[in-house]
């Protein structure tokens, strides 16, 4: 699988070192491969995409995208579009990382993996589907983190 992932920081509320963008881009290929191995079905958007763009945004932008495309008010962690765009809320990541005593970089990785799992056909509206998706997500995050990202995303 040849996949180009471009991670761009489009916000100034949460400090995101340039090295984190590179680390997330570097990890995305492995994350996509692992997501496809856990694909919900054979014909997923992820298997067809050559490029994925990841936008790190602030709460105001996340809220706007959430309302415009999902008709849900408020900022959220990650919104995934099947054409290959993943929108990640950095302020949400900062709050969640603090709440769960996690590094912010790991929380951003978690949201990237979550978006890739959506592109692999996973859904999280139903409780059973959400449990399956979270199990896959946490296994992928743990594998990537142990593989060296812990040193690059802190």
C-alpha positions as CSV (number, residue, x, y, z in Angstrom):
1,X,0.0,0.0,0.0
2,X,1.4,3.3,-1.1
3,X,-0.2,6.1,0.9
4,X,0.8,9.7,1.2
5,X,-0.4,11.4,4.4
6,X,0.0,15.1,4.8
7,X,-0.5,16.5,8.3
8,X,-0.9,20.3,8.5
9,X,-1.2,22.4,11.6
10,X,-4.0,25.0,11.0
11,X,-4.3,26.4,14.5
12,X,-2.3,28.3,17.1
13,X,-4.1,27.4,20.3
14,X,-2.1,24.3,21.1
15,X,1.6,24.2,20.5
16,X,2.4,21.4,18.0
17,X,6.1,21.0,17.3
18,X,7.1,20.5,13.7
19,X,8.6,17.1,14.6
20,X,5.2,15.9,15.7
21,X,3.8,16.6,12.3
22,X,6.6,14.6,10.7
23,X,6.2,11.8,13.3
24,X,2.4,11.5,12.6
25,X,3.1,11.5,8.8
26,X,5.7,8.8,9.3
27,X,3.5,6.7,11.5
28,X,0.4,7.0,9.2
29,X,1.5,4.4,6.7
30,X,1.8,1.8,9.4
31,X,-1.4,3.0,11.1
32,X,-3.2,2.7,7.7
33,X,-1.8,-0.8,7.1
34,X,-2.9,-1.9,10.6
35,X,-6.4,-0.2,10.2
36,X,-6.9,-2.1,6.9
37,X,-5.9,-5.4,8.6
38,X,-8.9,-4.7,10.9
39,X,-11.1,-3.3,8.1
40,X,-14.8,-3.6,8.8
41,X,-15.4,-4.7,5.1
42,X,-13.3,-5.3,2.0
43,X,-14.3,-2.2,0.0
44,X,-13.3,0.6,2.3
45,X,-12.3,4.1,1.2
46,X,-8.9,3.6,2.8
47,X,-8.0,0.8,0.4
48,X,-8.7,3.2,-2.6
49,X,-7.0,6.4,-1.4
50,X,-3.5,7.5,-2.5
51,X,-3.5,10.6,-0.3
52,X,-4.9,11.6,3.0
53,X,-4.9,15.1,4.3
54,X,-5.0,15.6,8.1
55,X,-5.9,19.1,9.4
56,X,-5.1,20.0,13.0
57,X,-7.6,22.7,14.0
58,X,-8.8,24.7,16.9
59,X,-12.2,24.4,18.7
60,X,-13.8,27.1,16.6
61,X,-13.0,25.4,13.4
62,X,-13.8,21.9,14.7
63,X,-17.2,23.3,15.9
64,X,-17.9,24.8,12.5
65,X,-17.0,21.6,10.6
66,X,-19.0,19.5,13.1
67,X,-22.1,21.7,12.6
68,X,-21.7,22.1,8.8
69,X,-21.2,18.5,8.0
70,X,-22.8,16.5,10.8
71,X,-25.4,19.0,12.1
72,X,-23.9,18.6,15.6
73,X,-23.0,21.6,17.7
74,X,-19.6,21.8,19.5
75,X,-16.0,20.9,18.9
76,X,-15.1,17.2,18.6
77,X,-12.0,15.1,18.5
78,X,-12.0,13.9,14.9
79,X,-14.1,14.2,11.8
80,X,-13.4,11.9,8.8
81,X,-14.4,12.4,5.3
82,X,-14.4,9.4,2.9
83,X,-12.6,11.5,0.2
84,X,-9.5,11.3,2.5
85,X,-9.6,14.3,4.8
86,X,-9.3,13.9,8.6
87,X,-10.0,16.9,10.8
88,X,-8.5,16.7,14.3
89,X,-9.4,19.0,17.2
90,X,-6.2,19.9,19.0
91,X,-7.9,21.7,21.9
92,X,-10.1,18.6,22.4
93,X,-6.9,16.5,22.4
94,X,-5.3,18.8,25.0
95,X,-8.3,18.5,27.3
96,X,-8.6,14.7,26.9
97,X,-4.9,14.2,27.4
98,X,-5.1,16.1,30.6
99,X,-8.2,14.2,31.8
100,X,-6.6,10.8,31.1
101,X,-3.0,11.7,32.0
102,X,-1.8,11.0,28.5
103,X,0.8,12.9,26.4
104,X,-0.9,15.2,23.9
105,X,1.1,13.6,21.1
106,X,-0.4,10.2,21.9
107,X,-3.9,11.7,21.9
108,X,-3.3,13.2,18.5
109,X,-2.0,9.8,17.3
110,X,-5.2,8.2,18.7
111,X,-7.3,10.6,16.7
112,X,-5.3,9.9,13.5
113,X,-5.8,6.2,14.0
114,X,-9.5,6.7,14.7
115,X,-9.9,8.6,11.5
116,X,-8.1,5.9,9.6
117,X,-10.3,3.2,11.1
118,X,-13.4,5.2,9.9
119,X,-11.8,5.2,6.4
120,X,-11.3,1.4,6.8
121,X,-15.1,1.1,7.3
122,X,-15.5,1.2,11.1
123,X,-18.4,3.1,12.6
124,X,-18.9,4.2,16.2
125,X,-22.6,5.3,16.4
126,X,-23.8,1.9,17.7
127,X,-22.3,0.8,21.1
128,X,-21.2,-2.6,19.9
129,X,-19.5,-1.1,16.8
130,X,-17.9,1.6,19.0
131,X,-16.5,-1.1,21.3
132,X,-15.0,-3.0,18.3
133,X,-13.6,0.2,16.9
134,X,-12.1,1.3,20.2
135,X,-10.5,-2.1,20.7
136,X,-8.8,-1.9,17.3
137,X,-7.9,1.7,17.8
138,X,-6.2,1.1,21.2
139,X,-4.3,-1.9,19.9
140,X,-2.9,0.1,16.9
141,X,-2.0,3.1,19.1
142,X,-0.2,0.8,21.6
143,X,1.7,-0.9,18.8
144,X,2.8,2.3,17.2
145,X,3.6,4.0,20.5
146,X,5.8,1.0,21.6
147,X,7.5,1.1,18.2
148,X,9.2,4.4,18.9
149,X,6.5,7.1,18.7
150,X,6.7,7.5,22.4
151,X,10.0,9.3,22.0
152,X,8.9,11.4,19.0
153,X,5.5,12.6,20.3
154,X,6.3,13.9,23.8
